[in-house]
Amino acid sequence: MKTMRKALTITTVLAATFLFGCNSATTDNKSTTSTNTETSSAQSNDLYFDFTVDGKEMHIAAEDISSTYDATNKDTTFKIFAGKDGEPTVMLVIPHNVAGPSTTPNGSPDYAMNITQGSVSLQNYPEKNYTTNSFNTVYPEMSVPTPNAVVITNSELAGDEGRIITGTINVKTYGEKSHTDLKDTDHTITGKFRIKHEFRGLKF
């Protein structure tokens, strides 16, 4: 009788231990899944494109930011587009590889370069279909050089999917000065960004 009770007690303990182990493993798996989801969400929320135009603050949502990288020709060009179609938009043109920190000045007097549209282009501001660039293409002599117009402060791989690129903007865009329209004025732009460039075949 004692032997049967002892065997029954041992069986009960082993069963309880097994159930506890399963519950613990399930809890750990749920905890890991939750942590992974939170990490993914945090990375998504960590992307931004914030800037000011003449002191007026503007914030571009992560889903309204895109980028392209072209290194198929002799020139390398990285472009960032921030903004919705028809709304105030900023385009950054960086004429070199952005796999690491770099500094891009405003525009260039050499029209053969990809940066002809300016290292910073402000579009649909102050009204739709109106654009000013960080290089005065009408009166080049009026452009004031800004060596740190676009600065890439950090560029890190995000797995095999792309890169997280962080940087700043500090530049003036120039009105055409070809007429007296009040909207045709210069604008001071400052800002910061942290975007995700998604690889589309070409990696760097």
N, C-alpha and C positions, 0 to 999 in steps of 0.2 A: 504493500500500500504506500509506504513511504517512498519507495522507488518510483511509483507512478506519479505521486504528487511532485517529486523532484523533477521528473521528466517534463511534467506539465508546466511547471514554473519556468524551466529553462526555455521551453518552446514559446511561452508567452513573452519572455524577455527578448528573445531573438526576433519575434514578430514585431514587437514594439520598436526595437532598434532599427529594423528594416523600414518600417513606415516612417519613422523620424528621419532616416537618411534620405528617403524619397522626397519627403516634404521639404527638407533642407535644400536638396538639389533643385527642386522646382522653384523654390524661393530665390535661389542664387541665379537661376536662368532668367527669371522674371526681372531680377535686379539688374542683370547684365544687359538685357534687352532694353529696359527702361533707360539705363545709363547711355547706351549707344544711341537711342532715339533723342535723348536730351542733348548729347554731344553734336549730333547731326543738325539739330534745330539751332543750337548755339552758333555753329559755324555759319549757317544760313543767315541768322540774325546779325552776324558780325560783319556783313558786307554793307557798304554805304557809299554814297557819293554826295557830299555836302559842299555847297559853295555859296558865295555871296556875289551879287552884282551891284556895285555901287552901294554896298552895305545891306542890300536886301537879301535875306536868307532864302535859300532854296534847297530842298532835299529830294533826291531822286531815289525811288524805291529800287531794291536789288533786281526785281524782275524787269525793270526798265533800263537796265545797263547791259550793253553788249560790247564785244571787242573782236577785232580781227588781227591776224598776223600774216604778213606776206613776205616771204623770203625766197620766192621763186625766181625773181629777177636779180640783177646785181645790187639792187637797193633793198634794204630791209626796213619794213614799215609796220609799226604797231599802232592801231587806232582804238580809241575808246569812245563809245557813243553813250551818252547819259541823258535820258529824257524820253518822253512820249512823243509820237508823231504829231506835229502841229503845235506842240507846247515848247516852252523854252528848253533848249537842248545845248549841251556842251559837247564838242568833239575835240579830243586830244590826238595830235599826230606826233608820234615819236619815231624818228628815222633810224632806229637801231634796235638790236636785240635787247629785250628787257628781262633777261634771265638773272640780272643782278642790278644793283643800284646804278643810277645814271642821272645826268642833268641835261635838259634840252632847253636851249634859248628860244626866244620868241621869233618865229619866222626865219626867213632868209631872203636876201636880195637875189639869190640865184634861182630863177624861175624854173630851172630844169630839175630842181630837187623835189622830192615828194612832199616836202613840208611847205610848198607854195601857199597852201590854204591857211598857213599859220599853225604854230604848235598848239594854239587854242582857238577854236572857232565857236562863237556864240550865235546860235541860230534861233529864229522865231522870237526875237527880243529886240526892241520893246513890243513888237507886234509880229504876227505870223508872216512867214516868207521874207523876213529881213535878217541879214547876217552881217556880223562884224568879225574881223580876224585880228590875230595878234601881230600881224604885219601889214602895214599900210601899203597895199598894192597900187594905189593911185598916186600917193606921194611918199615914196620910199624914204626920202630924207627926213620925214617927220616921225618915223618909227624910232622909238628909244629902246636900245638893246636891253633886254632883261635876261641875264645869264641863267637864272633859275626859274624860268617860266613854268616848266614841268619837271618835277624831281621825283624819281622813283626811289623810295627809301628802302623798300624791301620786296623781294620776289622769292616765293617759296613754292616748291612743288606740292600739289594737293593730290597725292597718289598718282595714278595713271591718267586721271581725268583732265588735269589742267594745272594752272598756277594761281595762287593768291598774290595779287600785286597791290602794294600800298604806296601812296605818294601824295604830293601836294601840288597846288596850282598857285601861281603868283604872277599875274600878268595884266596888261591893258590891251583891250581890243579897240581897233580904230574904225570910226565911221569913214565913209568914202570921201567926205569933204568935197563932193562934186556939186552939191546944191545946198540950199539953206533949210531943208526940212529938219524940223526939231528932233525927229527920231534918229537922224544921221549924226550921232554923237559917239564919243569915246566912252568905254566902260572899263571899270576896274574890277577884276575878278580874282578872288582868293578862295581857296578851299582845300579839301582833303578827300581822299578816296581810298577805299579798300574793296577791290573787285575780284571776281573769279573769272579768269580767262579759261574757257573750255577748249581743249585740244580738238581740232577737227582734222585729224590726219597728220598735221605738222606739229611736231613737239620741239620745245626748246628749254 
